[in-house]
Amino acid sequence: MSQVVNGYKIRPGAKLIGANLSGADLRRVNLFGAKMVGADLLEADLSGANLTGANLSSANLVGAKLVGVDLTGADLSGADLTGADLSGATLTRAKLLGTIGYEPPSGSAF
């Protein structure tokens, strides 16, 4: 099942390259494997969302709420996470090369 947010279909595998989803309410959505390269998610609420395997490279996640988000295997290369809340997020095998504004917890494997 999909929903429409800001004119974009939100569903697993969605192609949201360069999409403007700033400020969007995307709580608990399933975006497994979505292609969100360069998407604008400024201050979006993705709490509890499934972003497993999603490509968020170069995405703007400034001030986004990513509480409890599953980012297992996601590509966040070059994404801007300045001020993003990643409390309880799962980042297992996530690609974080060149991210802006993200400091891995001390002792992590990143």
Phi, psi and omega in degrees: 000140179237162175232163179248126179231125180053032179086002181252137175284124181257110182198164177305138178074008182301147175259101184240038182295120180072011183296143175265100179240028182297134180072006184289148174268101182241030180299133175059023177283157176254103178243038178308125176069013181294149177257104186236034181302126177069013180293147177262105181243032179308121178056024176285152177255107180249021183308129177073008182285155174259107178243029179303126177070009180286150176257104180248026182299138180061017179284151176265105180245026181300125178069011181288150177261109183242037184292122178070016181286141176265108180248028180303123178070009181285153177257110179248019182305125177074003180286150177261111182252020182304122178074005179286144178262107181254025180304124177072008179287146176261119183241025181301126179061015177288144177270118186241014182298124176077012177294152180251135174077017178238128175244114178300147177303145179299140181085001180279166183274004183281000000 
